[in-house]
């Protein structure tokens, strides 16, 4: 090792494996363009039914239902039932923050050229 003190500090600061695994799953959910369309539709539209999400995204209702099932299982989306209708919405504001940061990242012009300049 070149800098054992830095290595020890970084190793201590790393989240535990379970947290890293869960974070990877969240980013994995966001890595699919179809799922992102559904999430962004819910960001923009608030609470929506499957048929409205499908129409807004240009997907089939079946594909949107499958996506919503996956997003519910990972606590990204929550459902409210009213009679025979189910209305979906984002579970909390954290997803909006992740997407806002991601969009900011892809639209900025990089200034730094090395890892040292980024810190």
C-alpha positions as CSV (number, residue, x, y, z in Angstrom):
1,X,0.0,0.0,0.0
2,X,1.1,3.5,-0.7
3,X,-1.0,5.3,1.9
4,X,-2.1,2.8,4.6
5,X,-3.7,5.6,6.7
6,X,-5.9,6.7,3.8
7,X,-6.8,3.1,3.0
8,X,-7.8,2.4,6.6
9,X,-9.9,5.6,6.7
10,X,-11.7,4.7,3.4
11,X,-12.3,1.1,4.5
12,X,-13.8,2.3,7.7
13,X,-16.0,4.8,5.9
14,X,-17.4,2.3,3.4
15,X,-21.0,1.3,4.1
16,X,-21.6,-2.3,5.2
17,X,-22.1,-4.9,2.4
18,X,-25.9,-5.1,2.9
19,X,-26.2,-1.4,2.3
20,X,-24.1,-1.5,-0.8
21,X,-26.1,-4.4,-2.1
22,X,-29.4,-2.6,-1.6
23,X,-28.0,0.6,-3.2
24,X,-26.9,-1.4,-6.2
25,X,-30.5,-2.8,-6.5
26,X,-32.0,0.7,-6.4
27,X,-29.6,1.9,-9.1
28,X,-30.3,-1.3,-11.0
29,X,-34.0,-0.4,-10.9
30,X,-33.2,3.0,-12.3
31,X,-31.0,1.6,-15.0
32,X,-33.8,0.4,-17.3
33,X,-35.3,3.1,-19.6
34,X,-38.8,1.6,-19.4
35,X,-38.8,1.7,-15.6
36,X,-37.4,5.2,-15.7
37,X,-40.3,6.3,-17.9
38,X,-42.8,4.9,-15.5
39,X,-41.0,6.5,-12.5
40,X,-40.8,9.9,-14.3
41,X,-44.5,9.6,-15.3
42,X,-45.3,9.2,-11.6
43,X,-43.0,12.1,-10.7
44,X,-44.9,14.3,-13.1
45,X,-48.4,13.0,-12.8
46,X,-48.5,12.1,-9.1
47,X,-51.0,9.3,-8.3
48,X,-52.0,7.4,-11.5
49,X,-53.7,4.2,-12.6
50,X,-51.9,1.6,-14.8
51,X,-53.9,2.6,-17.9
52,X,-52.9,6.3,-17.6
53,X,-49.2,5.5,-16.9
54,X,-49.2,3.1,-19.9
55,X,-50.8,5.8,-22.2
56,X,-48.3,8.5,-21.0
57,X,-45.3,6.2,-21.5
58,X,-46.4,4.5,-24.7
59,X,-46.1,1.0,-23.1
60,X,-48.7,-1.8,-22.8
61,X,-50.7,-2.0,-19.6
62,X,-49.2,-5.4,-19.0
63,X,-45.6,-4.1,-19.2
64,X,-46.5,-1.2,-16.8
65,X,-48.2,-3.6,-14.4
66,X,-45.0,-5.8,-14.4
67,X,-42.8,-2.7,-13.8
68,X,-45.0,-1.4,-11.0
69,X,-45.0,-4.8,-9.3
70,X,-41.2,-4.8,-9.3
71,X,-41.0,-1.1,-8.1
72,X,-43.5,-1.9,-5.3
73,X,-41.4,-4.9,-4.2
74,X,-38.4,-2.6,-3.8
75,X,-40.4,0.1,-2.0
76,X,-40.1,2.7,-4.8
77,X,-43.9,2.8,-5.5
78,X,-46.9,2.4,-3.3
79,X,-50.5,1.6,-4.3
80,X,-53.8,2.8,-3.1
81,X,-57.0,0.9,-4.0
82,X,-60.3,2.5,-4.6
83,X,-62.9,-0.1,-5.5
84,X,-61.6,-2.0,-8.5
85,X,-59.1,0.7,-9.4
86,X,-55.5,0.8,-8.1
87,X,-53.6,4.1,-8.1
88,X,-49.8,4.2,-7.9
89,X,-47.5,6.8,-6.6
90,X,-43.9,7.1,-5.6
91,X,-43.2,5.9,-2.1
92,X,-41.2,8.9,-1.0
93,X,-39.2,11.9,-2.3
94,X,-35.9,10.2,-2.4
95,X,-36.4,8.9,-5.9
96,X,-37.1,12.5,-7.1
97,X,-33.8,13.6,-5.5
98,X,-31.9,10.8,-7.2
99,X,-33.4,11.6,-10.6
100,X,-32.8,15.3,-10.2
101,X,-29.2,14.7,-9.3
102,X,-28.8,12.3,-12.2
103,X,-30.3,14.8,-14.7
104,X,-28.1,17.5,-13.4
105,X,-25.1,15.3,-13.8
106,X,-25.8,14.4,-17.4
107,X,-26.4,18.1,-18.3
108,X,-23.4,19.7,-16.7
109,X,-20.2,20.4,-18.5
110,X,-17.3,18.7,-16.8
111,X,-14.5,21.0,-15.6
112,X,-12.3,18.7,-13.6
113,X,-10.0,16.3,-15.4
114,X,-8.5,14.2,-12.6
115,X,-9.7,12.5,-9.5
116,X,-7.8,15.0,-7.3
117,X,-9.5,17.9,-9.0
118,X,-13.0,16.4,-8.3
119,X,-12.4,16.3,-4.6
